[in-house]
Amino acid sequence: MNAEHWSDPENDAIVAVYFDMLKDELAGRAYNKAMNNRRLQQSLGRSKGSIEFKNCNISAALIGFGLPYIGGYQPRFNFQMALAEAVSRWLARNPMSETVSAAEMHPGFAEAPPLFFGVPPTMQNAPPPAELSQIEAIARRFDVAGRDERNRSLGKAGEERVFHHERAHLAASGRRDLAAKVRWVSEEDGDGAGYDIASFAPDGLPRQIEVKTTNGWVRTPFYISRNELEVAEARRHEWSLVRLFDFSRNARAFELRPPLEAHVSLTATQSQAAFN
């Protein structure tokens, strides 16, 4: 058997074992990597080192999919797209198993520590071009942004996290009066306002926050609607986008302010069809 080429059944087998371990890790349950490696050696006829390396390849592929990965398998790139196809097949068979449930990930949003806001992605903090190219190719091919957009439980959990963060931040700033007025607009009034959270700066100026959440890495792409873009443009001094990433493991954030074109490339992905 070719030491480099892995067949689809082999890739499917190791991806399934990887996801079993990942679910245990995210849930804080113990698992045995060495035992799983031995079992795969027996079933696949692969060496211990080959299996370890392939698991590191899977970690790299999961970055492209906007998903968390096992910390003990540091990403190794330059893998074949067949491995990403195996990940996609697993996700198609397990649509409700991509992550631990929001309640299990974060049992108490109101008691959660303040979010850490870091620097938004730029060309200066980008990974090596070859790695970035492979990650972006997976994200485009498998519509990672669309999957996050359709995951309503993930989106709602992220909005709730930011809602409680805003209230806690204002209270810590001595503005409990404003903290009591923060509103979760998308939950109370429904979508359509062009933002999710109505909050305030400590000086009392209004803030309108659109929240985008992913379990993936800091550069995972996201969708933004035409309405959200229009509201961002019309209310430049009040509107901002809070991007939550690595949500299932250690939620972190960064903030983007209009004009969004200064931070991201906006690409039209669909057109509305109207009858003549």
ZAVOFI-470968 format. One line per field, with one value per residue (C-alpha): x, y negated, z. Coordinates in steps of 0.05 Angstrom, whole numbers, plus 32768, in hexadecimal, padded with zeros to 4 digits. Layout:
N
px	[X:...]
py	[Y:...]
pz	[Z:...]
***
This chain:
276
px	[8000:8019:8033:801C:7FD8:7F9E:7F5F:7F1A:7F08:7F48:7F3C:7EF4:7F0B:7F3F:7F12:7EDB:7F0B:7F26:7EE0:7ED1:7F0F:7EFF:7EB9:7ED6:7F0A:7ED7:7EAA:7EE3:7EE1:7F1F:7F34:7F6F:7F95:7FC8:7F92:7F6E:7FAF:7FBC:7F76:7F80:7FC4:7FA1:7F66:7F8B:7FD0:7FF0:8029:8023:8048:801E:7FDE:7FF9:800C:7FC8:7FA5:7FCE:7FB7:7F6F:7F7B:7F93:7F56:7F27:7F43:7F2B:7EE7:7EE2:7EE1:7F0A:7F40:7F63:7F99:7FC8:7FC9:7FE8:7FD4:8000:7FEF:7FFB:7FC8:7F9F:7F59:7F41:7F49:7F1D:7EEA:7EEA:7EDD:7EA4:7E86:7E8A:7E67:7E31:7E23:7E26:7E04:7DF4:7E38:7E66:7E6E:7E58:7E15:7E16:7DFB:7E34:7E69:7E53:7E25:7E1D:7E26:7E12:7E4B:7E7E:7EBE:7EC4:7ED4:7F1B:7F1E:7F5C:7F77:7F4F:7F72:7FA0:7FD5:8009:7FEE:7FDC:7FF7:8028:800A:8009:7FE3:7FB3:7FA5:7F93:7F66:7F42:7F39:7F15:7EEA:7ED3:7EC8:7E9E:7E7B:7E92:7E74:7E30:7E33:7E40:7E08:7DD6:7DEB:7DB7:7DC9:7E11:7DFC:7DCB:7DFF:7E31:7DFE:7DED:7E37:7E40:7DFF:7E17:7E5D:7E41:7E17:7E52:7E81:7E52:7E45:7E90:7E97:7E67:7E2C:7DFA:7DC4:7DDB:7DE8:7D9E:7D8B:7DB5:7D86:7D8E:7D6A:7D6B:7D4E:7D19:7D04:7D1D:7D50:7D4D:7D68:7DAD:7DCD:7DC3:7DD3:7DC0:7DF2:7E17:7E5D:7E6B:7E61:7E1A:7E22:7DFA:7E1B:7DFB:7E1F:7E1A:7E36:7E56:7E6B:7E96:7EB6:7EF0:7F2E:7F35:7F33:7EF6:7ECB:7E85:7E47:7E2B:7DE8:7DD9:7DAD:7DE5:7E14:7DE2:7DD7:7E22:7E2A:7DF0:7E05:7E51:7E5C:7E2E:7E34:7E6A:7E75:7E8D:7EAD:7EAF:7EDE:7EF6:7EB3:7EAD:7EF0:7F06:7EDB:7F01:7EED:7F01:7ED9:7ED2:7EB6:7E9D:7EB2:7EB7:7EDC:7F18:7F1C:7EFF:7EF3:7EA8:7E94:7E4D:7E37:7DF0:7DBE:7D74:7D49:7D09:7CD5:7CCF]
py	[8000:7FBA:7F9A:7F55:7F63:7F70:7F8E:7F71:7FA9:7F9D:7F53:7F5F:7F8E:7F60:7F22:7F46:7F59:7F11:7EF4:7F24:7F0B:7EC2:7EC8:7EE5:7EAE:7E76:7E96:7E9E:7EEA:7F16:7F3D:7F68:7F52:7F8A:7FBF:7FA1:7F9F:7FE9:7FFB:7FD4:7FF6:8039:8027:7FFE:801D:7FD8:7FC7:7FA0:7F65:7F64:7F62:7F2B:7F01:7F0C:7EF5:7EB5:7EAE:7EB4:7E7C:7E50:7E62:7E51:7E0A:7E03:7E1E:7DEA:7E20:7E2B:7E5F:7E8C:7E65:7EA0:7EA6:7E66:7E55:7E6E:7E53:7E69:7EA1:7EBB:7EA1:7EE9:7EE1:7EA3:7ECB:7EFF:7EC9:7EAF:7EF5:7EFD:7EBA:7ECE:7F0E:7EEA:7EA7:7E9E:7EB4:7E7E:7E61:7E6C:7E4B:7E02:7E13:7E45:7E15:7DDA:7DED:7DA6:7D6B:7D39:7D51:7D58:7D2F:7CF0:7CFE:7CF2:7CC3:7CCA:7CAD:7CBB:7CE4:7CBD:7CCD:7CC3:7CFC:7D2B:7D72:7D88:7D7F:7DC9:7DD9:7DA0:7DB4:7DFB:7DE4:7DB2:7DE7:7E15:7DDC:7DC9:7E10:7E26:7DE4:7DDF:7D99:7DB4:7DED:7DBE:7D90:7DCA:7DE1:7DBA:7DD7:7DC1:7D7B:7D74:7D8B:7D58:7D1F:7D32:7D33:7CEC:7CD4:7CE9:7CCE:7C89:7C87:7C9D:7C6B:7C31:7C47:7C4C:7C05:7BEB:7BE5:7C17:7BE8:7BF4:7C3E:7C47:7C29:7C57:7C7D:7CBE:7CA2:7CE0:7D0B:7CD9:7CBB:7CEE:7CE6:7CAB:7C71:7C79:7C87:7CB7:7C91:7C49:7C31:7BF3:7BD8:7BC4:7B7B:7B8B:7B8B:7BC2:7C01:7C30:7C72:7CA8:7CEB:7D20:7D61:7D9C:7DD7:7DCF:7DA4:7D59:7D56:7D82:7D5D:7D46:7D2E:7CE8:7CD4:7C99:7C7C:7C81:7C5E:7C27:7C1B:7C1C:7BE5:7BBC:7BBF:7BC0:7B9F:7BCF:7C12:7C46:7C90:7CBD:7CFD:7D37:7D71:7DB1:7DAE:7DF7:7DF7:7DB1:7D7B:7D3E:7D01:7CC6:7C8B:7C6C:7C27:7C09:7C04:7C50:7C4E:7C34:7C77:7CAD:7CBD:7CBD:7CEF:7CF5:7D3D:7D3C:7D13:7D08:7D1E:7CF6:7D03:7CD1]
pz	[8000:7FEF:802F:8018:7FF9:8028:800A:8017:8048:806E:8072:8088:80BF:80DD:80D7:80FE:8136:8137:813F:8178:819C:818C:81A9:81E9:81EE:81E5:8219:824A:8248:824A:820D:81F9:81BB:81C0:81C2:8187:8161:816E:8156:8116:810C:8110:80E3:80AF:80AF:80B7:80E5:8126:8108:80C9:80F3:8120:80E3:80C3:8102:80FE:80B6:80CD:80FF:80C6:809C:80D5:80D7:808F:80A4:80DB:8111:8150:8150:8182:81A6:81A9:815D:8145:80FD:80C5:8080:8038:803E:8003:7FF7:7FFE:8049:8049:8021:8058:808C:8062:805D:80A8:80B3:8082:80A8:80EC:80E1:812B:8143:8129:816F:81B6:81C4:81D8:821D:8229:820E:8239:8272:828D:825E:8294:82C0:8287:828C:8260:8218:8203:81C7:819C:815C:811C:80E6:80B8:8085:80BC:80E8:80AF:80AD:8076:8030:8020:8060:8057:800F:8024:805D:8030:7FF9:802A:8045:7FFF:7FE6:8021:8030:8078:8080:8069:809B:80D5:80BC:80BC:8101:8128:816C:8162:814C:8186:81B8:819E:81A2:81EA:81FC:81E1:8202:8247:8238:8228:8267:8292:8272:827F:82C6:82D2:82B6:82E9:82B9:82D5:82BC:8274:8280:8291:824E:8221:81F3:81CC:8190:8163:819B:81B2:816F:813C:8104:80D6:80FE:80E0:8124:815E:819D:81B0:81E4:81FB:8205:824D:8239:8224:81D9:81B7:819B:8168:8165:8130:8149:811D:813F:812A:814D:811D:811B:8118:80CC:80BF:808B:809B:8078:8080:8062:8036:806D:80A0:8070:8063:80AE:80B9:8085:809E:80E7:80E2:8126:814B:8126:812F:8120:8158:813D:816F:815E:817E:81A1:81B6:81DA:81EF:81D3:81BC:8193:8169:8152:810D:8100:80BF:8088:8088:8045:806C:8091:8064:801B:800C:7FD6:7FBA:7FC1:7FA7:7F7F:7F8A:7F50:7F43:7F0D:7ED4]
***
